[in-house]
Amino acid sequence: MVAARITVNGEEAPIAPSAPHTTVLDFLRERGLTGTKEGCAEGECGACSVLVARPGVDKPTDWVAVNACLVPVAALDGQEIVTSEGLATAGAPGTPPALHPVQEEMAVRGGSQCGYCTPGFVCSMAAEYYRPDRCAHADADAGTDAEHGPNGFDLHALSGNLCRCTGYRPIRDAAFAVGTPTDEDPLARRREQAPPAPVATEYAQDDSVFLRKGTLAETLRLLRERPDAVVVAGSTDWGVEVNIRSRRAGCVVAVDRLPELRELRVASDSIEIGAALTLTEIERRLDGEVPLLAELFPQFASRLIRNGATLGGNLGTGSPIGDSPPALLALDASVVLADADGEREVPLSDYFTGYRQSVRRPGELIRAVRVPLPLSPVVAFHKIAKRRFDDISSVAVAFALDVEGGIVRKARIGLGGVAATPIRALATEAALEGRPWTAETVEAVAPVLRDEGTPMSDHRASAAYRSAMLGQSLLKLYARTTEAVSS
């Protein structure tokens, strides 16, 4: 087995002697790259963001910003990253490096005050700077709105970065001022070459080991031998457990680069989404083909988290407040479970069995999520939270309705945050089906939806509030569909 190594700012560095649970953040800081900061240690502030070379959508390589505080450095064995220090271009001997265009704009427009958050903003901004689709749609003659600049910059690319002292206007100005990469830009040229291929990893220190196999079959055999292993993809959940709750595992198995878990297939009767594709990859590859998921993605955490989080991970944790289960329940999705003996398909409505529990057996992995076609035309995803973006749901409601001739022929409604598991609103579905899609029907059925689940009171919302939001969400859906028809 080749010694675990990582390429940082163009130079290879051994991962040893770091422990398998050591984060990329701590690994970098131990080597003097202190631009990467720890703010929250749970992926909510962005001070730790770095760029990782990943398989691209429009080019062979995309520069993707991720939270270095969540990712184990062993997970990047054989991979390539760039920190804020690596963005600058080396100058002539005896002269300081030339600032990267993103760094330059942040400096001249006053985007930094105390500077603690600045390197993270710069890395997230650089990832958007190099997004090929942005460059293709940049239009210097276009106007600027609150979220998009004339340079095609999507301000939501910075949604996982927080600043406590500068204020966001200068940072926004810097983002909307950056141009497009030149032909001489080394990081732009790097996109034309494939990213590092995944490597098999066996990194052990003391009593713990981090493992990555090359194929799904090898991984499933390993999980049969080590049913106690913690399985990780983007580590957006496990990283928080390690940092905040000091959890450690004797064996961690990475599945994020397994080719069999990274396929997206569109057939005549279904769409199959690999469990290890990140939400950002799914969003860009589907490109709105599943409208309900297109509504979900912008409300799921931040871009930094979506660059690592996966559907397999979100379903695997079994959280009752995960954002993807309600949408997938409304889509009538199923999960494809695989173990060393073969595969089985389970409807998502039968998958959850209790709080953070499911029918998944020891040694089984979620290989894919399967969404049947055709899709229902009337859809919506309502997330009720204390913040509009980058927050945990108090309640999440997903709708998928077939309305033909003014009659609700089929209704699927997924709920999160109102029971020990994500659930289907079966009573409400039955009350809607066969009835006219009218204000009178909606008014009559809204109380049924309010009574679904067994909501509880906690620091995010009271049980009464959660129930009220369920009924209100149906009224909101009807109002929106009525507006769409009238316009």
Residue pairs with C-beta under 8 A, 6 or more apart in sequence:
1 200
1 202
2 199
3 14
3 15
3 16
4 14
4 15
4 16
4 74
4 77
4 78
4 201
4 203
5 12
5 13
5 14
5 15
5 77
5 78
6 12
6 13
6 15
6 27
6 73
6 76
6 77
6 78
6 79
6 80
6 81
7 13
7 79
7 80
7 81
7 196
8 28
8 31
8 33
8 81
8 82
8 83
8 86
9 33
9 81
9 82
9 83
9 85
9 86
10 86
13 31
15 27
15 73
15 74
15 77
15 203
16 203
16 205
17 205
18 26
18 27
18 30
18 73
18 74
18 205
19 205
19 206
19 208
20 72
20 74
20 203
20 204
20 205
20 208
20 209
20 210
20 252
21 72
21 208
21 242
21 248
21 249
21 252
22 72
22 73
22 74
23 68
23 69
23 70
23 71
23 72
23 73
23 239
23 242
23 243
24 36
24 50
24 68
24 69
24 71
24 72
24 73
24 76
24 81
25 36
25 38
25 48
25 68
25 69
26 73
27 73
28 34
28 36
28 50
28 68
28 83
29 36
29 38
33 83
33 85
35 83
35 84
35 85
35 119
36 47
36 48
36 49
36 50
36 68
36 83
36 84
36 119
36 120
37 47
37 48
37 116
37 117
37 119
37 120
38 47
38 48
38 69
39 45
39 46
39 47
39 48
39 116
39 117
39 120
39 162
40 47
40 69
41 69
41 240
41 243
41 244
42 69
42 70
42 239
42 240
42 243
42 244
43 67
43 69
43 70
43 160
43 236
43 239
43 240
43 301
43 302
43 304
43 305
44 160
44 162
44 302
44 390
45 117
45 120
45 160
45 161
45 162
46 67
46 117
46 120
46 121
46 124
46 158
46 160
46 161
46 162
46 302
46 304
47 116
47 117
47 119
47 120
47 161
47 162
48 67
48 68
48 69
48 120
49 65
49 66
49 67
49 68
49 119
49 120
49 123
49 124
49 160
49 161
49 304
50 65
50 66
50 68
50 81
50 82
50 83
50 84
50 123
51 63
51 64
51 65
51 81
51 82
51 83
51 123
51 126
51 127
51 187
52 63
52 64
52 65
52 66
52 76
52 79
52 80
52 81
53 61
53 62
53 63
53 64
53 79
53 80
53 81
53 190
53 195
53 196
54 61
54 62
54 63
54 64
54 195
55 61
55 62
55 194
55 195
56 62
56 132
56 191
56 195
57 132
57 133
57 281
57 284
57 285
58 132
58 133
58 136
59 132
59 191
59 192
60 191
60 192
60 193
60 194
60 195
61 190
61 191
61 192
61 193
61 194
61 195
62 130
62 131
62 132
62 191
63 82
63 126
63 127
63 130
63 187
63 190
63 191
64 127
64 280
64 307
65 123
65 124
65 126
65 127
65 157
65 303
65 304
65 307
66 234
66 304
66 307
66 308
67 160
67 236
67 239
67 304
67 305
67 308
69 239
69 243
70 234
70 235
70 236
70 238
70 239
70 240
70 243
70 308
71 234
71 235
71 239
71 308
72 210
72 232
72 235
72 239
72 242
72 252
74 201
74 203
74 210
74 252
74 254
75 210
75 212
75 232
75 235
75 254
75 256
77 199
77 201
77 203
77 212
78 196
78 197
78 198
78 199
78 201
79 195
79 196
80 195
80 196
82 123
82 126
82 187
83 119
83 123
84 103
84 118
84 119
84 120
84 122
84 123
87 100
87 102
87 103
87 122
87 123
87 126
87 187
88 97
88 98
88 99
88 100
88 103
89 97
89 98
89 100
89 186
90 97
90 98
91 97
91 98
99 107
100 122
100 126
101 129
101 178
101 179
101 181
102 122
102 125
102 126
102 129
102 174
102 178
103 122
105 111
105 173
105 174
105 175
105 177
105 178
106 112
106 118
106 121
106 122
106 125
106 171
106 174
109 170
109 173
109 174
109 177
110 166
110 170
111 118
111 121
111 166
111 170
111 171
111 173
111 174
112 118
112 166
113 165
113 166
114 164
114 165
114 166
117 161
117 162
117 163
117 164
117 166
120 161
121 158
121 161
121 163
121 171
124 157
124 158
124 160
124 161
124 303
124 304
125 157
125 158
125 174
125 175
125 178
126 187
127 157
128 134
128 153
128 154
128 157
128 158
128 175
129 153
129 178
129 181
130 181
130 187
130 188
130 191
131 157
132 191
133 152
133 284
134 151
134 152
134 153
134 154
135 152
135 180
135 181
136 152
137 152
138 150
138 151
138 152
138 179
138 180
139 150
139 152
140 150
140 151
141 150
142 150
143 150
144 150
144 176
146 155
147 154
147 155
147 156
148 154
148 155
149 155
149 175
149 176
149 177
150 176
151 176
151 177
151 178
151 179
151 180
153 175
153 176
153 178
155 172
155 175
156 298
156 303
156 389
157 175
157 303
158 171
158 175
158 303
159 302
159 303
159 304
159 389
159 390
160 301
160 302
160 303
160 304
160 305
160 390
161 304
163 171
181 187
181 188
182 188
183 189
198 212
198 214
198 257
198 258
199 212
200 212
200 213
200 214
201 210
201 211
201 212
201 254
202 209
202 210
202 211
203 209
203 210
203 211
204 210
207 250
208 248
208 249
208 250
208 251
208 252
209 250
209 251
209 252
210 252
210 254
211 222
211 229
211 251
211 252
211 253
211 254
212 253
212 254
212 255
212 257
213 219
213 222
213 253
213 258
215 258
215 259
215 260
216 258
216 259
216 260
216 261
216 338
216 365
216 367
217 340
219 253
219 255
219 258
219 365
220 338
220 339
220 340
220 363
220 365
221 340
222 229
222 253
223 229
223 231
223 253
223 339
223 340
223 362
223 363
223 364
223 365
224 339
224 340
224 363
226 251
226 253
227 362
227 363
228 250
228 251
229 249
229 251
229 252
229 253
230 238
230 249
230 251
230 252
230 253
231 252
231 253
231 254
231 255
231 316
231 365
232 238
232 252
232 253
232 254
232 255
232 256
232 313
233 254
233 255
233 256
233 275
233 276
233 308
233 309
233 310
233 312
233 313
234 256
234 278
234 305
234 307
234 308
234 309
234 310
234 313
235 308
236 301
236 305
236 308
236 309
236 313
237 313
237 317
238 247
238 252
241 247
242 248
255 261
255 275
255 276
255 312
255 365
256 276
256 310
257 276
258 276
260 274
260 367
261 274
261 275
261 276
261 277
261 312
261 365
261 367
261 368
262 274
262 276
262 277
263 272
263 274
263 277
263 368
264 271
264 272
264 273
264 274
264 277
264 282
264 285
264 286
265 271
265 272
266 289
267 373
268 373
269 372
269 373
270 370
270 371
270 372
270 373
271 286
271 289
271 290
271 370
271 371
271 373
272 336
272 368
272 369
272 370
272 371
273 282
273 311
273 368
273 369
273 370
273 371
274 312
274 367
274 368
275 310
275 311
275 312
275 313
275 315
275 365
275 366
275 367
275 368
275 369
276 310
276 312
277 285
277 310
277 311
278 306
278 307
278 308
278 309
278 310
279 297
279 300
279 306
279 307
279 309
279 310
279 311
280 303
280 306
280 307
282 293
282 297
282 311
283 293
283 294
283 297
283 306
286 293
286 294
288 294
290 331
290 371
290 375
291 375
291 379
292 327
292 330
292 331
292 375
292 379
292 380
292 381
292 398
292 400
293 327
293 331
295 327
295 379
295 380
295 381
296 323
296 324
296 327
296 381
296 398
297 306
298 389
299 323
299 381
299 383
299 389
300 306
300 309
300 323
300 324
301 309
301 323
301 390
302 389
302 390
305 390
311 324
311 328
311 366
311 369
312 365
312 366
312 367
312 369
314 322
314 323
314 324
314 325
315 322
315 324
315 325
315 328
315 335
315 348
315 351
315 358
315 366
315 369
316 358
316 360
316 366
317 356
318 352
318 355
318 356
318 357
318 358
318 421
319 356
320 355
320 356
320 416
320 417
320 419
320 420
320 421
320 422
321 392
321 393
321 396
321 416
321 417
322 416
322 422
323 383
323 393
323 396
323 416
325 348
325 352
325 414
325 416
325 422
326 381
326 396
326 397
326 398
326 414
326 415
326 416
326 422
327 381
327 398
327 414
328 348
328 369
328 371
328 414
329 348
329 349
329 398
329 412
329 413
329 414
329 415
329 422
329 423
329 424
330 379
330 398
330 399
330 400
330 412
330 413
330 414
331 371
331 372
331 375
331 398
331 400
331 412
332 347
332 348
332 349
332 371
332 372
332 400
332 412
333 347
333 348
333 369
333 370
333 371
333 372
334 345
334 346
334 347
334 348
334 369
334 370
334 372
335 345
335 346
335 348
335 351
335 366
335 368
335 369
335 370
336 343
336 344
336 345
336 366
336 367
336 368
336 369
336 370
337 343
337 344
337 345
337 346
337 359
337 360
337 361
337 364
337 365
337 366
337 367
338 364
338 365
338 366
338 367
339 361
339 363
339 364
339 365
340 363
343 367
345 370
346 359
348 369
349 424
350 359
351 358
351 359
351 360
352 358
352 421
352 422
352 423
353 359
353 421
354 420
354 421
355 420
355 421
357 421
360 366
375 400
376 400
376 401
376 402
376 410
376 412
377 401
377 402
377 403
378 399
378 400
378 401
378 402
378 403
378 477
378 481
379 398
379 399
379 400
379 401
380 397
380 398
380 399
380 476
380 477
380 480
381 396
381 397
381 398
381 399
382 395
382 396
382 397
382 398
382 399
382 473
382 476
382 477
383 393
383 395
383 396
384 393
384 394
384 395
384 396
384 397
384 417
384 461
384 469
384 473
385 391
385 392
385 393
385 394
385 460
386 394
386 460
392 460
393 416
393 417
394 417
394 460
394 461
394 465
394 466
394 469
395 415
395 416
395 417
395 418
395 455
395 461
395 466
395 469
395 470
395 473
396 414
396 415
396 416
396 417
397 413
397 414
397 415
397 416
397 469
397 470
397 473
398 413
398 414
398 415
399 411
399 412
399 413
399 473
399 474
399 477
400 411
400 412
400 413
401 408
401 410
401 411
401 412
401 432
401 437
402 408
402 409
402 410
402 411
403 409
403 437
403 481
406 436
406 437
406 438
407 434
407 435
407 436
407 437
408 432
408 433
408 434
408 435
408 436
408 437
408 441
409 433
409 434
410 433
411 428
411 429
411 432
411 433
412 424
412 429
413 424
413 425
413 428
413 429
413 449
414 422
414 423
414 424
414 425
415 422
415 423
415 424
415 425
415 452
415 453
415 470
416 422
417 455
417 461
417 466
418 452
418 453
418 454
418 455
418 466
418 467
418 470
419 453
419 454
419 455
420 454
423 452
423 453
425 449
425 452
425 453
425 470
427 448
427 451
427 452
428 445
428 448
428 449
428 452
428 474
431 444
431 445
431 448
432 441
432 445
435 441
435 445
437 478
437 481
439 478
439 482
442 474
442 475
442 477
442 478
443 475
445 474
446 471
446 472
446 474
446 475
447 471
449 470
449 471
449 473
449 474
450 467
450 468
450 470
450 471
451 467
452 470
453 466
453 470
455 463
455 466
455 467
456 463
457 463
457 464
461 469
